[in-house]
């Protein structure tokens, strides 16, 4: 096995590890989001239900069980936030992804014979690549227990590539990836913000109506508490907005589009053989894996 193949295998493992860590974070965020909304709805529903009669067992009253469901949902939401969304979990994912991208960067530079792997002495270049691999992986020594098994060979080159191949595989493919992801995140952020806007508007209108007809009023044969319902709408709207901010959709859209633009500019302006790779590498060294972002290129 060549040094380049070793680096490719190690990169595939670190990429799979980063994917697994990120999947856990994403699932935890979705769970917190859903549980927060369910807990608020259950609490509001329980407040509208008729209390049990004197002497009635709490377990025989549906209101009690609805209230219990609400409490469980809110407690579980808090638990998942504390256990799965702490800074150490996000940091572990970011470090694993950074190691994966660092190995891929060095592999592509070696395969394309870019600095510092240029020259005719490929044995010496291979030794230098192996040294760089060790340096990159040293930062993840404490993450080895979390390392996942790669499902495939990955996208890191295992043989030399020409400059045109580098542009086609490393650059154009990544530009398309960034543009597609930015569009997906923009769509998700727009949808969630529209939902939040509608909920906030509904809460405002209900508050205005309650100021005229009173805090409670009969509705479909039930004494409806407008204040409680307004509180639920406000809580759900807040949960939606918090999910948008935690996912950092807007920041990802801006960062990904800026990176894609930088890569395009590097290809267009520095098309000559001697300058293109160094320019492209600089673009790839920009911070593209911030806290809260989605998985980067594999």
Phi, psi and omega in degrees: 000131181282167178298320180297320178293324177297315179297320179298318179295317180295321179297318179298322179293316181292326177295317177297322178296314179297320179299316182294317179295319180292323178299321178296317179295316180297316180296321178296318179297316178296320180296316179298318180299309182292316182295324178297318180292315180297320179297318179294318180294318180295320179296319179293319179296319179297324180291339180269347183276156184285130177296158179289155179289160178301131179088351180283139178295133180303327182290342180269359181258119180304328181301323180296316182290324176296318178296321178296318178300316179298316180295318180297317180298315181292321178294318179295322178299315178295320180296312180297323179297316183288321187272328189244350183241020177288165182300328182292328179289316178295319180297320180297317178296314181300318180293318179297318178293321179296321177296315179301313181291326178295318178294320179295319179301313181293323180296317179293320178298318179293314183296328180266003180057044176269162178304133009262019184258016178278172182108170184271341182277089184285335177295314178296321178296322178294321177296320179295320178297318180295323176296318179294322177301315180297320180295317181296317184283341179301330182290345182248023181301323181280358179257002185299328180291342180263357188295134181260166178270132181289137180282334182214193182281344181081185184252003180288136182296146179242003179213163180303147177233148176280170179296323178293320177296321178301314181296316182293317186274315187272323188264299185299321178296322180286326176299313179298321180296313181296317181295316180296314180296320179299319179295320179296315182291324177296318178296317179295317180295319180296315180298312182294324179290327176293320177298314179298320179297316179297318179294318179295321178295318179298319179297320179294316181294319179295322177298320179294319179295318180297330179292342180263314186260354179107167183295324179233153179200150178291134179217116183053041176081004181239139176286106188267131180263102182294325181296317180295319181294321177297320179297321179295314180300319179295318180295316180294318178299320178295322179294320178296313180295321178296323178294320178298315181292320180294324179282343176055046182301313183298317180296321179294318179301312181297315182294315182294318179293323178294320179294316178299319179295320179296321179293317178300315180298319180297321180290319185288314187282324185246066184278344184295152185300322187280343188245343190293316186293319180296323179292316181296319179300319178300320179297322180284343179276353177295152178295114178235005183234065181286166175302134177089354181279170180273177182300138178276184179303146183264000000 
